Amino acid sequence: MTSHIIFDFNKKTNIENWIIVDDVVMGGKSSGTFKLSAEGHGVFEGAISLENNGGFSSVRYRFEKTLIRESTKIILKIRGDGKKYQFRIKSNSDDYYSYISPFSTTGEWQEIQILLKDMYPSFRGRKLDQPNFSNDYIEEIAFLIGNNSQEEFKFLIDKIELK
């Protein structure tokens, strides 16, 4: 089985293509940031506000269309804060919806395995009446927090890999 690294963070990683998208795009007041830690991990952190119908923060990464036909899963090496997050992918970054997989974090380093075929289409928090992911390519990944609660969050990323 082939393995393809989507992103592997280290102390020299260039993170300028990782972009924060908060609920401010819809009038909310949540705020997220993305930076590189001294240890060389991606750090997505901030505060979720429910004001003005807000309630989410996300960080996304777009890259050249990557063939994933041989892959069945994505492996995330992450360290969360005990909160729930979503991993999201798009086969075409222009699509209005994403395929998502929710996961929980423990506060420790974890290796989360997500089966591509289990990722379901969603738009603005609503599951769409369409088939689960079955495309041959992806060109965008994202992490999102939106648990319907006002909270602070901190999420570390070490590696994202296709298997």
N, C-alpha and C positions, 0 to 999 in steps of 0.2 A: 504494500500500500504506500502510495506516494504521500509525502508531506509537503506542504507549502506554507511558509511563514508569511502571514499577512503583515504583521508588525511585531518586532522584537525590540523592546526598549532597552537602552543602555545609557551610560553617562554622556555619550556624544550624540544621542539621537536628536534629529531635527524634527520638532513637533509643530512646525508652522502650518502644516496642512490639517491639523486637528482643530476643528472649529466648534465653538460653543453655540448652541441654539437653545435659548431659554423661552419661557412663556411670555417674555416681553414682546415677542412677535405678535402676540394676541392681546397685549395690554396688561399682562401679569407683571409681577415684581420679583420673581425668583432670580437668583444670580449664581452662575457657576463659573469656575475658572479651570484652566488646564495648564499644568506646568510639569517640568521634569524635576524629580526629587534628587537629592544629593547622591542617593544610591543608584539612580538611573531608572526609576520607574515613572510611568505616566501617572500623574495625580489629578483626578477629577474631583473637585470639592466645591462646596458652596452652601447656599441656603434656599430652601423651598418656601415660597410664600403662597398662601391661598387667596391673597387680595386680588381684586379685579378678575375673579374667575381663573386665576393662575393655578400653578401647581406642578410644574415640571421644569427640569433642566436636562440638557443632553449635550454630549460631545460626539461629533461625527468626523469620520475620516473617509475621504474619497480618493480613489486610486485608479490606475488603468484597469480596464475590464479584465478580469481574471477568470480563466476557464476553470470550472470546478466540477466538471462532469465526473472525474474520477474520485471526487471527495464525497463522503457521507456525513461528516460532522465537522464542527468547529470546536476547538479546544481553547478555553480561556484560562490563562494563569493570572489570577487576580487576588486581591485582598480587599474585602469590603469592610463595612462597619456594622454588620448585623442586619442591615436593611435589605429590602427587595429592590432589584433593578431589572431592567430589560436589556437584552442584547438584540440589536436590530440590523437587518441587512436589506440592501436593495440590489437588484440585478441591473437596474437602470436608475441612475441618480435623478432622472427627471420624473420618475414615477411619483405620484402623490402619496402613495401608501408605502409602508414598510412591512417586511416579514419579521415577526418578533418572537422572542422566547424569554419569558420571565424567569428569574432565578433569585435565590436567596443567598446572602453572604453570612459568614460566621464570625468575622473579625480576625480570622486566621487566613494564611495563604491557602488558596483552593485551586484545584484544577476542575473546571466546570466543562462537561462535555454536552454539546448541543447537537442533536441530530437535525440536519438540514430539513429533512422531510417533515419534521414536527413543527417547524416555524410557520406560523399562520399570519395571513395578511390582516393588517390593522391600519386604521386612519383615525387620528384624533381620539384614541382610546377605545374605538369601537372595532370589534372583529368584523371583517368583511365576509360576505357570502361568496367566497372564491376558494379555489383549491389551495392547499398548503404549498410551500416553496418546492418547485421542481425545475428551476431554470438551470442553464448550463454556465452562467456567468454571474459574478457579483462585481460591483464597483463602488459600493459604499457600505461601511459598517458604522454602528453608533451604539453608545450606551446611554440609557435614559433612566432617570429616577422621577417617579410621580406616584406617590403612595396616598394621595388625598390627605396628606397631613403636613402641617407646618413643621419643618425639621431641617437640621443641618446634616450634611453628608460629606463623606470622604471615601474615595474609591481609588485603589492603586491597581495599575495594569503592568504586568511584566511581559506577557507574550500572548499573541492571538495567532492561531495556527489552524490550517485546514488539514484534515486527514481523510 
